[in-house]
Amino acid sequence: MNSRQRKTLNAIFKDPILASVKWCDIESLLYAIGAELSEGNGSRVRIALNGVRAVFHRPHPEPTTDKGALKSMRRFLIQAGIKS
């Protein structure tokens, strides 16, 4: 994991939840920690990591992820055994 991916992981676990994390940075982090991503219908992205599966929507038209999605991503990472 490089320093940018580490910053993204820290941003996901930061309180209060940030509204400035870009989805492309989250995808980069997920690939770095070994997650499998596959395309779903529309803007859906299926993610599998350490036996845990989830479906997220890519944000559009803005590149930043909203607070609710970041909170869900945090929950997903915790369930998959990833801590900040």
ZATIGU-571923 format. One record per residue (C-alpha): residue in three letters; y negated, z, x. Coordinates in Angstrom, 3 decimals, decimal comma. Each point is the difference from the previous one (the first is absolute). Layout:
REM residues N
<resn: ALA | y: Y | z: Z | x: X>
...
REM end
This chain:
REM residues 84
<resn: MET | y: 0,000 | z: 0,000 | x: 0,000>
<resn: ASN | y: -3,339 | z: -0,992 | x: 1,464>
<resn: SER | y: -3,266 | z: 1,947 | x: -0,298>
<resn: ARG | y: -1,269 | z: -2,011 | x: -2,980>
<resn: GLN | y: 3,213 | z: 0,662 | x: -1,918>
<resn: ARG | y: -0,235 | z: 3,701 | x: 0,908>
<resn: LYS | y: -3,573 | z: 0,057 | x: -1,388>
<resn: THR | y: 1,228 | z: -1,620 | x: -3,209>
<resn: LEU | y: 2,751 | z: 2,623 | x: -0,356>
<resn: ASN | y: -2,541 | z: 2,788 | x: 0,555>
<resn: ALA | y: -2,327 | z: -1,600 | x: -2,565>
<resn: ILE | y: 2,779 | z: -0,047 | x: -2,613>
<resn: PHE | y: 0,613 | z: 3,738 | x: 0,498>
<resn: LYS | y: -3,677 | z: 0,970 | x: 0,231>
<resn: ASP | y: -1,557 | z: 2,271 | x: -2,655>
<resn: PRO | y: -2,055 | z: -0,871 | x: -1,922>
<resn: ILE | y: 1,654 | z: -3,370 | x: -0,559>
<resn: LEU | y: -1,954 | z: -2,875 | x: 1,546>
<resn: ALA | y: -0,965 | z: -3,163 | x: -1,871>
<resn: SER | y: -0,432 | z: -2,159 | x: 3,086>
<resn: VAL | y: 3,557 | z: -0,690 | x: 1,215>
<resn: LYS | y: 0,853 | z: -3,707 | x: 0,114>
<resn: TRP | y: 3,333 | z: -1,116 | x: -1,431>
<resn: CYS | y: 0,701 | z: -2,240 | x: 3,016>
<resn: ASP | y: -0,215 | z: 3,110 | x: 2,224>
<resn: ILE | y: 2,491 | z: 1,800 | x: -2,260>
<resn: GLU | y: 2,410 | z: -2,946 | x: 0,201>
<resn: SER | y: -0,312 | z: -0,004 | x: 3,797>
<resn: LEU | y: 0,808 | z: 3,730 | x: 0,061>
<resn: LEU | y: 3,010 | z: -0,476 | x: -2,283>
<resn: TYR | y: 1,451 | z: -2,725 | x: 2,231>
<resn: ALA | y: -0,573 | z: 2,200 | x: 3,076>
<resn: ILE | y: 1,984 | z: 2,910 | x: -1,464>
<resn: GLY | y: 2,894 | z: -2,259 | x: -1,001>
<resn: ALA | y: -0,636 | z: -0,647 | x: -3,682>
<resn: GLU | y: 1,344 | z: -3,119 | x: -1,674>
<resn: LEU | y: -2,549 | z: -1,823 | x: -2,155>
<resn: SER | y: 0,795 | z: -2,765 | x: -2,466>
<resn: GLU | y: -2,182 | z: -1,931 | x: -2,395>
<resn: GLY | y: 0,236 | z: 0,626 | x: -3,705>
<resn: ASN | y: -1,679 | z: -1,769 | x: -2,904>
<resn: GLY | y: -3,742 | z: -0,444 | x: 0,269>
<resn: SER | y: -1,525 | z: 2,576 | x: 2,327>
<resn: ARG | y: 3,038 | z: 2,292 | x: 0,044>
<resn: VAL | y: 1,544 | z: 1,083 | x: 3,295>
<resn: ARG | y: 3,392 | z: 1,707 | x: 0,113>
<resn: ILE | y: 0,368 | z: 2,500 | x: 2,833>
<resn: ALA | y: 3,170 | z: 1,665 | x: 1,292>
<resn: LEU | y: -0,076 | z: 2,696 | x: 2,665>
<resn: ASN | y: 2,715 | z: 2,513 | x: 0,938>
<resn: GLY | y: 1,836 | z: -0,516 | x: -3,303>
<resn: VAL | y: -3,147 | z: 0,439 | x: -2,107>
<resn: ARG | y: -1,287 | z: -2,948 | x: -2,035>
<resn: ALA | y: -3,349 | z: -0,597 | x: -1,673>
<resn: VAL | y: -2,086 | z: -2,804 | x: -1,464>
<resn: PHE | y: -3,719 | z: -0,277 | x: 0,716>
<resn: HIS | y: -2,653 | z: -2,500 | x: -1,018>
<resn: ARG | y: -2,163 | z: -1,675 | x: 2,625>
<resn: PRO | y: -3,641 | z: 0,663 | x: -0,822>
<resn: HIS | y: -2,100 | z: -2,951 | x: -1,036>
<resn: PRO | y: -2,613 | z: -1,366 | x: 0,210>
<resn: GLU | y: -1,110 | z: 2,772 | x: 2,420>
<resn: PRO | y: 2,125 | z: 0,672 | x: 3,105>
<resn: THR | y: -0,272 | z: 3,804 | x: -0,286>
<resn: THR | y: 2,617 | z: 2,161 | x: -1,680>
<resn: ASP | y: -1,137 | z: 2,289 | x: -2,810>
<resn: LYS | y: 0,445 | z: 3,770 | x: 0,114>
<resn: GLY | y: 2,851 | z: 0,045 | x: -2,524>
<resn: ALA | y: 2,040 | z: -2,488 | x: 2,014>
<resn: LEU | y: -0,644 | z: 1,972 | x: 3,199>
<resn: LYS | y: 1,211 | z: 3,167 | x: -1,705>
<resn: SER | y: 3,156 | z: -1,847 | x: -1,090>
<resn: MET | y: 0,477 | z: -1,381 | x: 3,517>
<resn: ARG | y: -0,296 | z: 3,528 | x: 1,396>
<resn: ARG | y: 2,689 | z: 1,194 | x: -2,432>
<resn: PHE | y: 2,239 | z: -2,929 | x: 0,944>
<resn: LEU | y: -0,360 | z: 0,688 | x: 3,729>
<resn: ILE | y: 0,752 | z: 3,718 | x: -0,470>
<resn: GLN | y: 3,142 | z: -0,843 | x: -2,008>
<resn: ALA | y: 1,053 | z: -2,363 | x: 2,797>
<resn: GLY | y: -0,425 | z: 2,767 | x: 2,577>
<resn: ILE | y: -3,255 | z: -1,206 | x: 1,584>
<resn: LYS | y: -2,656 | z: 2,614 | x: 0,793>
<resn: SER | y: -3,455 | z: -0,470 | x: 1,511>
REM end
